[in-house]
């Protein structure tokens, strides 16, 4: 966007914004790195919130601010670096933590954390174990945050039963005439309706407690320090909401214990890697052992399957609706993503006994 530098003028940056570059990672928001020059050169992350997805952007920002401030208190008490281990949001000139432009776009910004990298795919079990530690540490620090103080920015976000109902509606409506091109995927989805209630049933009967959840625990939402190779900061906090920790565990496994990226089209290359699953379990539990129940630990393999299935049906639903939610880079991109996720679900079923035996080691 040509007006990024103009938008930047409305925030309390150090120095003057002189240049920007677009970040192409992520499906939802418009994200830019803005460089400011003054006493020193400083970079910021400037994001245009997608209000088609986040219909209450002010609540999204409020959640983000409240969680980051809480984390800063915990990090400081531990002797950590509050400027690198969580995000520091920058207020607008009027003191609000967001800016609304003339076209009613909502913008927010935070200081970029330097000396870090992100990865889209786990390169080793050690790397994924480190990811488990990073998310475990994040959740452990937030274990006593009053989750009922958070806004639910996307209702039913990980309610797989509700997501399945949305899929069936999309199939029935067939808005853009694509049902005929996705018959195999639709049949797979319909045949797995029985797993959709697993997590919600556990929440309802008290087996799985409610707390603060990130709801998008992909590997590339961890900033990894280039010197220590340690995951130091969790980013992309748009979907921080009340939920079950199993939502986040499942999504992390979906993404990180897969042998391939989520849009790989050669399904022979797509499968669950048990060694990666165990590495994440090991790292995750090393940080959160005192804040998780045995029932939740035993549910790890099924949670991974359910969340993977949920993401698959969301990709399929979006394909059937004409690609209105997830950004695409080619025709049938969302259908390819759905096929990829369904292959992981099927492989997880085949490896159920093995994954359960891995979890038993940590009970």
N, C-alpha and C positions, 0 to 999 in steps of 0.2 A: 504494500500500500504506500502511495506517495506521501500520505499525510502523517506517517509515523513520527517524524521529528516534530511536527506540530503538536501531536498528542503528547509527546514527551515533555513539552514545555509546561504542561499542566500538573506535573509532579515535582516534589521537592527533591530533585536530584542534586548531587554534588557536582558542580560544574555545568557546562553547557553541552547539550546533546549535539553531536557533530556527525554521527553516522549510525547506520543500523543494518542488520542482516536478518533475513527471515529464518526461523527454525522450522524445518520440515518434518520433525518428529511429532507424532501424535495425530489423532483423528479428529479432534473436536475444536479446540480453540485456535485462534490466530496468534502465533507467538513470534516475538522479535527480540533480538539482542541489540540493545542500544548502548553505544559508547559515548561517554561524557568526558570532556576535558576541562580541567581546572587546575587545582594544586597538584592533582595526580589524575591519571586516566582510570576511570571506573566504568564497569559494565553493569547494565541492569537487564532484567528480563521483563519485557512489556507484553501483556497479553490482552487481547480482545476476547471477552467472555462470549461464548456461543449461547445467545439467549433463546435460540430454538431448543437447545438441550436443557439449559439452566434458566428456567423461566423466572426465577427469583434470584437474580445475580447478586443483589445486596446480601442476601442470606448466605450465598456461597462465600462471599468475601468475609462476612462476619465469622463463619465457621473457621475459615482459614486463619484469621487473626487470632481468634480465641485459642485454637489448638497450638499455634506457633508460640504465643505468649506463655502458655502453660508449659510447653516443652522447654522454653528458654529457662524457666525457673528450675525445672528438673536437671537440665544440662549444667546450669551454673552450680547447683548443689553437688553435682558429681565431679565438679572441677573440669568440665568440658568446655569446648569453644562454642559459645552461643551464636557466633557469626558464621560458623561453618556446619554446625550439626542440626540446624533448622533454618527455615527461611525468615528473612527480615523484610517485611512489607514496608513500602514507602508511601506516605500519605500524599494526597493531592494538595494543591495550593490552598484549598479551602479546609484542609484538615481531615476530609473524608478519606477512607482507604480505597477509594475508587474514583474514576472520573467518567462522566457521561458526555459524549461528544454531540455535535449538532445533529447527527443521524441517529441518536439514541443508542449508540453502541456503548457498552460498559467496558471500561479498561481498568486493570490493576497491574501493579508492578512490584518487583522485589529485587534486591541486590543480587547480582549473579555471584555464585560461589566459584572461585577460580581454582585451578590445580586439580580438577576432577574430570572423570570420564564417565560415560554411560555405555552399556552394552545392550544389544537387542537379543543376544543369545548367550547362554552360559557356555563359556569356553572350557570349563573344567568343573569337576565336583567341588574343588576348593573354592572356586568363585561363587558357586551356588550356595555352598555352606555359608560363605560370608554374607550373601544376600539374605539367607535365613536369619543370621545373627542381626543384620540391620533392621529387618522388619520386626523380629522378636523384640529388639531393644526399643523400637518405636512404640509397639503395643504395650510393652511393660511400663514404659514411662507414662503412658496414658491410661494405665489400668485403673487409676483412681480419679480420672477426669469424669465429671458428671455428664454422662452421655445424653441425659435428657435435656441438657442445656443446648445441644446442637440442633440446628434446623435439619429437617429431612428435605434435602434439596431436590432429590428425585424420588418421589414415592415409589415403593415396590421395586427399588433398583435391583436387589438380589432376591426378590420374591419369584422363585422359578415357576411356581404355579401360575402367578399372574403373567409372567413372560410367556408361558406356554399358551395361555388364553389369547394373548396378543397375536401369537403365531397363527393359531387356528382362525382368528378373525381375518388376518391377512390372506390366508389360504382361501377362505370363503369369498372375500371381496375380489381378489385377483385383480387389483387396480390397473396394472400395466401388462396383463396377459402373460405373466412369466410362470405361472403354476405348471404349465405343460412342460417347461424346461427344467423343472426341479423335482420331478416325481420321485426319484430314488431318495433324495434328501428328505422330502416330505414324509415318505414312508418310514424312514429311519427315525425321524423325530416322533411321529405318532406312535411308533412301537415302544418308545421310551418314556411315555407319559408317567409310568408308575414311579419313576425316580424323582419326579419334580417336587414332591412334598417333603422329601427327607429332611432338609434343613429347617424348613418352616415348622414342621411337626416337632422337631427337637427344641426349637425356641419356645413353641407354645406349651410344651409339657415340662419345660424347665431344665432339660438335659444340657442345652446349649445356652449360655448366658448372653445377655446383651451388653455391649460395651461400645467403645469407639472403634470404628473400623475405617480403613482407608478406601477400600472398595475398588482399587485398581493397582494391585500389587505386581505389576510387571517388573521385570529386571531393569528396564530402562527408566524406572522411576526411583532408582537408587543412584545417588551421586557417589562415585568411588574415588577415593583419594589416590592420586597417581603415585605418590611416594610410598604410602603404606599398603596400598591395594585393599584398603578397608572401606566398607560401605559406611559413609559418614552422615548422609542426609537423605531423608525421604522427601520427594517432591510430588507435584501434581496432586494437590490436596483438595481439588474441586469437589470430590465425592466423599469427603470425610463426613460420616453420618453415624447414627446409632445402628448397630447390627451385630451379627455373630462373627467372632474371630475366624470361624470356619469359612466364611465368605472369602476372606483375604488369603487364608492358607490355600484354599482351592484354586483361586485365581493365580497365585504364585506358581503352583505346581503346573497348572495348565500351560503357563507361558514358559517356565524355566526348566521343567523336566521333559519338555518336548524335544525331540531330536531335530526339529526344524522350526523355522519361523511360521507364524500363523497364516501366512498366505502362500506357503509352498504348495505348488500344484501337483508335484510328483508324490502321490500318497504313499508310495513304497518307501519314501524317505521320512515318513511321519509316524512316530511311535513314542510311547512312554519309555523313558530311560530310568530303570529302577535305581541305578547308582546315584542319579541326580535327585530322585525323590528322597532317598535316604540322607543325602548330604544336606538337603534343605531341612528335613525333620531334625537332624542333629543340630544344625546351627540355630534353628528357630527355638527349639526347646531349651537350648543352653542359655537363652536370654529370658524366656518367659515361663519356665517350669513352674514357678510358684503362683502363676496367675491363670492356669489352665487345668481343667478337670480331666480325669482318666477317660470319661465318656467322650470328651472332645478329641482327645488324642486318638482314641480308637476309631473315631469318625473321619480321620484324615483321608484315607483312600477314597471313601465314598464322597466326601466333600469335594475332592478334586474332580471326580467324575461328574458330579452334579453341576458344578460351576462351569466346567468345560462344555457340558451339554447346553447349559444356559447361554453361554456366549455363542455357541453354534446356532442355536435357534434365533438369537438376536440378529446374527449375520444373515440367516436365511430369511427372517421376517423383513429385514431392510432390503434385501434383494427383491423380494416379492412386492414391496411397496415402491420400488424404483430408486433405491439408493438415496434415501432422504436423510439418513442419520450419520452413518459412518462415511468418511471420505474415501473415495475410490481413485485408483490410478489407471484402471483399465476396465474394459467391459467384463462383466461377470466376476469382478473382484470379490464382492461379498459372497457370491455363491462358492467361489473357491475357498474363501475363509471358512464357510460353513462346512464344506466337505472335509477340510483339514481338521476342524474341531471334532467332527463326528468320527473321524478315523482315530483320534486320540481316545474318545469315549469307548469305542469298540476295543481298542488295544488295552485300555484300562480294565475292561471286563475280563479279557483273557488273562491279565496279570493280577487279578484280584487277590488270589491266595498269596502270591509273592509279596505284594504290597502290604497286605495285612501282617504277614510274618515279619516284615521290616519294622512295622509299627510296634509289634509285640516286644521288640528289643528295648524299647524306650518306655515301656509301662512301669 
